[in-house]
Amino acid sequence: MLRATKVRLYPTPEQAEYLNGQFGAVRFAYNKALYIKKHTYKRHGVSLNPRKDLKPLLAVAKKSRKYAWLKTYDAIALQQAVINLHTAFDNFFNPKLRAQFPTFKRKQGKQSSYHCVGVKVLEGAVKLPKLSPIKARIHREIEGEVKSITLSRTATGKYFAAILCDDGKDAREKPGVITHVTGCDMGLSHYLIESNGEKVNNPRHLINATRNLRRKQKSLSRKQKGSANRSKARLRLAAVHERIANARADFQHKLSRTMVDENQAIIVETLKSASMMKNHHLARAIGDAGWNSFLMKLEYKAAAAGVHLVKLDQWFASSKTCHCCGHKVPEMPLHKRIWSCAFCRVEHDRDINAALNIQSKGTRELQAAGLVVSAHGGQRKSVIKTVAA
């Protein structure tokens, strides 16, 4: 099974200079291939295939005087940049993905490069092509065969390596008899509500850092463009955004790990955050929650641990349906957190009712797939559960 481990790198000034040049060469290869493809189509109406038509041009470019400097850097990384462009166009033309048209990469954006030949993981260091070993903080044992290493540099100037390994093990087999199943409703008042009544507080990382961000942004806007002080202010602002992203990722990793360890089946909603963010009153809170990134972490952890993960259709009316009698109310405004069913007269907590409906529908789907599910649920008293961020 393939596993990736992200480690922090501490390059020397000479190594950092080479890595920055490597990122520039990768960015140049991507942008040049994109320019050639767009220009050829505009002038001649011919659509070039980046993988078949443009990747071979790298070898030709290295023999010329103008682009001989490309020979200094890893050839595989440059080829992968063109392959990434090919993938970007495939995603753009796939109607299911709704990806944007590929754009030119900027020097100020996040930088990365891919290496799969001549890479090694040493004791406290990482070996890359055409470089001496780079000091690294390897916080966990790297098991199995190293397949590739992807380097990246953040906006704050930190270097990381994502080490992809094949440990030779198969994913755990998913159980045929399920005794622990939970339904999860995602929200903003509480981040996650389980069908057993437990509620996980929403940490609101971005919203809680709004005042600090505002100070840093005002300081940046007052600096003269191109000055050293503006560069320092930009780094201070980027550091705040980095802390917010790290805190959010840490919270999501811990919560997803807890859920996978405690259940044999997890049922969740399929959320379309982009559509929900059209409500400008909630857009910032929805973006801050990062539901899709949480579900992505939950999905790969569940696959590795042999846990069933069921994603329900986004149009399933979990909040408007009574979990006791199945009656569906026509409207359910967001401000209405407690409501009573007109048929069975049971009073519901909106979020717990939604989680119970999600659990019930997911259980039926598991049973329809031939699995034996013994789900014990029902409405219970709400419990506020705190998860460390």
N, C-alpha and C positions, 0 to 999 in steps of 0.2 A: 504494500500500500504506500502511496506517495504521501509524504509529510513535509511541510515547509516550516523552517525555524528562522525567525528574523533576529539577527544579532547586530549589535552596535559596533562600528569600526572606528578605529583611532589612527588614521593615517598620519605619517610624517608630512611636513610641508612639501617635500618633493613628491611624495605619493599623492597627496591631495591635488597638487598641480597636474599630475598625470591623469588622475581620475576626472578632474574638471575638463581636461582636454578630451578624454574619452567620451564624456557626456556631450561635449560639443560636436564631436565627430558623428556620434549616433544621431544627434539632432539634425546635423547637416545632411546625412544620408536620407533621413526620413523626409525632410523638407524638399530636398532636391528631387527625390523620386515623386513627391506629390506635385511639384512644379512641372516636371516633365509630363506627367500623366495629364494634368489639367491643360497645359499648353498644347500638347499633341491633339487632344480631343477638340479643343477650341479652334485650332488652325486647320486640322485635316479630318476631323470627325472620326478619328480612330481611338478606340478605348484600349489602352495598354494594360496588360496583366502585370502588376508589380512583381509577383513571384517569378513569373516565367520571362518577362520581357525586360524588367528593370534591374533585377538582382544581378544578372550577368554583367551589367554595365559597371559594377563596382570594380571588377578585375581590370576592365579597360581604363577606368579613371585613375587607378593607382599607377599605371604605366605612363601617364601624362605628366608633364611638368607642373601643371596647375594644381592637380590633386594628388601629387606624390606624397604629401604629408599624411594621407590616410593610411599609408603603410605602417605608420608608427603605432597604430592602435589595433585592437583585436578584430580580426576579419569576421569572426562569428557574430560579434556584437553589431557590426555594420549590416551584415546580411539580415539579422533578426529585425533591425529597424525597418527594412523594406518589407519583410514578412508581416510586421505589425501593421504597416500601411495596407497591405493586401487584406488583412483581417478587418481593418477599419472600414474598408469599402464593402466587404461582405456583410458586415453588420449594418451598414447604411442601406444596402439594397434588400435587407431582410425585413419584410413588413411587420413581423412579430416583435422586433426589437425596438423599432422607432429610433434608431441611432441618428445622431447628427452627421452632416457631411464632414469628412476629415478636414481639419484645419492645420495650419503651420504651427509647429511647436515653438514656444518662446524660451528665451534664455532665462527669464525670471520664473518660469514655472518649475514644477517638480521634475527632476532629472532622473533617468534610470538607464541601465544598460544590462544586457543579458549575456552570460558566458556559460558555455557547457563543455569546453575542451581546455585541458590544462588547469582545472580547478581542484583544489584540495583543502580540507579542513585540518589544520594542525592544532597543536596544544596552545590555545590562546591566540591563534592567528588564522588567517585565511589567505591561501595562495591563489593568485589570479594570473592570467597570461600576461607576459611582458612586465611583470612587477615582482618585487621582492615581497615576502609575506607581510601582510598588514595586520597589525595588532587588533584583536577583537575580544569583546566580552561575550564568551560563549556560555550562556547561563544554564544550558541543559545539554545532556549528552546527545551527540549526533549519531544516530544509529542507521546502519545500512549503507548503501552505495550512493555517493553524491552524484546527482544527475545534472544539476545546474546551479548557478549562483547568479542572482539578479541584484545588482547594485542600485542604490538610490541615494539621493541627496535631498534633504528637506529644505524648506525655505529659510530655516535658521542655520543652515550650513552643517548639519549633522549627517554623517554617512552611515548607511545600514546595508546589510547583505541578507537577502532572503535565500536560505540554503534549502534546496529541494532534494530530498533523499527518498530512496526506495528501500524500506525496511524488510522487504521480502515477506511480509505478513499479510494475510487476507483480513478484510473487515469482518468484525464479529457478525455471526449469523443472527438475524432478527428472530425473536421468539414467535412461535405459532400460537401460544397461549398467553394472553395479556391480562395481567391482574392489576397493574398500576397504569392508569391512563388519566390524563388531565387535559382540559380544554382551556385555552388562553385567549383572553380578550385584551387587545392593546388599547391604551388610552392616554390621556394627557393629565387628568387629575391624578390618576395613578398610572404608572408606566405599564404594569401588567397585572391582570386580575385572573386568578385561577378559579377553576370550577369548584374547588373545595372552600372558597371564600377568602383565600389569602390574597392580599393586595400588596404590591411592591410599589413603594414610593417613587415618584418621578424626580430624579436628581436635578433636572433643569440646568445642565452645565453652562450652556450659552447664556441663558437668561440671567443666571446668578453672576455671570462675569460681565454683564452689560456695562456697568459703570466703569470698570477697569478698561474695557475695550474702548469706551467713549473717550477716556482720557488719553489713551495711547493714539487713537485715530486723530484727535484734535492736535496732539503734539506733532504728529507726522504731517498734517496738512499745513502747519505753520512753518515748516522747515523749507529752506530754499532748495529747489529741484537741482539734483546733481551734486549737492554738498555732502560732506562726510557725516554731518549731523543728521541729515535725512536718512542716510544708510543705517545709522545707528537706531534711529526711531523706527525704521521699517523692521529691523531685527527684533526690537522690543515688542512691536505689535505682532509679528509672526510668532514670537515665543508664547504670547498669550493664547493665540489661536491653537498652537501646538499643544499647550497644556489642556485646553478644552477638549480637543480631539482625543488626546491620550486618556483623559478621565472618562470620556464617554466610552471609548473602546474597552477600558478596564472594567467598567460597570457591566457592559454587555457580555464580555467574556465570562465574568464571574456568575452572572445570572444564567446565561445559557449553559454553563457547566453544571450548575446546581440542578437545573431542570432535567438535563440529560441523565445525571446520576440518580435522580429520584424517581424517574418514570420509565416505563417500557413503551409507551406511546404518547405522543404529544400532538394535539390538534390545534392549529392556528388558523387565523384568517389570511386571505390574500389581500394585501393592502396596496392601493394605488396612491402613493404619497403625492405624486405630481398633480393628480386631479384634486386631491384634498387641499393642497396648498393654494388653490385658486381662491379659497376663503382667506382674504387678507388679514382677517382678525386672528386667525389661527396658524398662519403660514410659518411664522418664526418658531412657534412652539412645536409644530409638526416636524420642521427641519431639525430642530434641536433634539427631538426624541430619537431620530435615526432608526425607525422601525425596520426598514429594509436591511440595514447592516446587521441589526440584531438577528433577524430571521436567517440571514446568510450564515452567521456564526452558529446559530442553532442547527441549521441544516447539515453543515459538514461535521459538527460534533456528533449529531445523532447518527449520521451514516457511519462514522468510525466506531461508535459504541454499540451499534446494532439496535438502535432505537427507532421505532416507527415514527415518521413525521408526516402528518396529513395536513395538506393545505386546502382549505375550503374555498369555494367560489366567492369572489368579492361581492357578489350581489346577494349573498345569503343574509336574510333579515334577522340577524341574531338578537339585536336590541329590541325590535318591535314585536317579537313573538314570545308568548307566555310559555315557559318551559314546562308548566304543569298541564295545561289543557291544549296548547297549540294554537290558541287564538292569536291572530295577528292584527295589531292596531294600525290604522292607515298612516298616522303621523306620530313622530316621536322627536320633539325639539331637543336640542342639546342641553338646554337648561333644566330639563326634567330628569332628575337623577333617581327619584323614587316614583313608582307608578303602580296602580292597582288594576288587575285584569277585570274587565267588565263581565266576563263569563264566570270565572271560578272565584272571583273576589280575593285572590291572593295578592298581597303586596310584594312588589319586587324591588330589589336594588338593581338599577339598570345594568351595571357592569357585571355583577354576579349572574344575573339572568342571561346575559349575552354569553358569558363563559360556559354556563350550563348547556345552552343551546348548541354551542360550538362542540362541546364534549359529546352531546347526544348524536349530532349529525356525523361527527367523525367516527364515533363508535359504529354507527350503521354502515359507514363506508368500509371500515375494517372488517366487519362481519360479512359484508358482501364480497370481500376479497378472499373469503374462506378462513379467516382467522377466528379464534375463540377469544372473546372479550368478556371479562367479568368486571364491569365498571360499576363501582359503588360511588354514588354521588347524591346530589340533592342540595337544597338550599341550606346553607349553614351561616352561622354568625360571621360577619366580616372580621377579618384579622389583618392588621397593618403589619407588614413584614418589611424590615429594613435590610437592604443589601448594601454592603460597603462598596464605595466607588473607588 
